[in-house]
Amino acid sequence: MRNDRFKNFNRRRDIPLPSPETTLFPTLDPETYNDARIVAPGYDVYYLEQEWRNFWFESGKPELKNPDAAFIGFCKSRHNRKPLQE
């Protein structure tokens, strides 16, 4: 078999992320969690928050002018791609 036919993939959960002590993550308003539940019904918003933070970190930690709106947009996008409830 040819080796160029195979690719190695790492699962995301196997990639260590920096500790919160060394990275300043965007902070969210407490009301944002309620808004996230509305746009992504059925999802665990705290799990979505962790995924969003990982995405933010892996994309180079871009400056967010409105972290709350960015998180809501992430939740809405996740629900549109894989809705748990309609």
C-alpha positions in Angstrom: 0.0 0.0 0.0 1.1 3.5 -0.7 1.6 5.7 2.4 0.3 8.8 0.6 -3.2 7.3 0.7 -3.5 7.6 4.5 -3.8 10.7 6.6 -3.4 11.1 10.3 -6.0 13.1 12.2 -6.0 14.2 15.8 -9.2 14.3 17.7 -9.9 17.8 19.1 -10.4 16.6 22.6 -6.8 15.1 22.5 -5.2 18.5 21.8 -4.4 20.2 25.1 -5.5 23.8 25.4 -3.8 26.3 27.7 -5.0 26.7 31.2 -7.4 29.6 32.0 -4.7 31.1 34.3 -2.5 31.8 31.2 -5.2 32.9 28.8 -7.7 35.7 29.2 -10.9 34.4 27.6 -13.7 36.8 26.6 -16.2 37.2 29.4 -19.9 36.8 28.8 -22.9 38.6 30.4 -25.0 36.2 32.5 -28.1 37.1 30.3 -26.2 35.7 27.3 -26.6 32.2 28.6 -30.4 32.6 28.5 -30.2 34.0 25.0 -28.1 31.0 24.0 -30.7 28.6 25.3 -33.3 30.4 23.1 -31.2 30.2 19.8 -29.9 26.7 20.5 -32.7 24.8 22.3 -31.7 21.5 23.8 -28.0 22.2 23.9 -26.0 22.5 27.1 -24.9 26.2 26.8 -21.9 25.7 29.1 -20.6 22.9 26.8 -21.2 25.2 23.8 -19.3 28.0 25.6 -16.3 25.7 26.0 -16.5 24.8 22.3 -16.7 28.4 21.4 -13.7 29.3 23.6 -11.7 26.5 22.0 -12.7 27.7 18.6 -11.7 31.3 19.6 -8.4 30.1 20.9 -7.6 27.9 17.9 -8.4 30.7 15.5 -5.7 32.9 16.9 -7.6 34.7 19.7 -9.0 37.5 17.5 -10.2 40.6 19.2 -13.9 40.4 19.8 -15.8 43.7 19.8 -18.9 42.0 21.2 -18.1 38.6 22.8 -21.8 38.1 23.7 -23.0 38.5 20.1 -20.1 36.2 18.9 -21.2 33.5 21.3 -24.8 33.8 20.3 -23.9 33.6 16.7 -21.8 30.5 17.4 -24.7 28.8 19.2 -27.2 29.8 16.4 -24.8 28.3 13.8 -24.4 25.1 15.8 -28.2 24.7 16.1 -28.7 25.4 12.4 -26.2 22.7 11.4 -27.3 20.1 14.0 -30.6 21.0 15.6 -31.4 19.0 18.7 -34.9 20.5 18.9 -37.1 22.4 16.5 
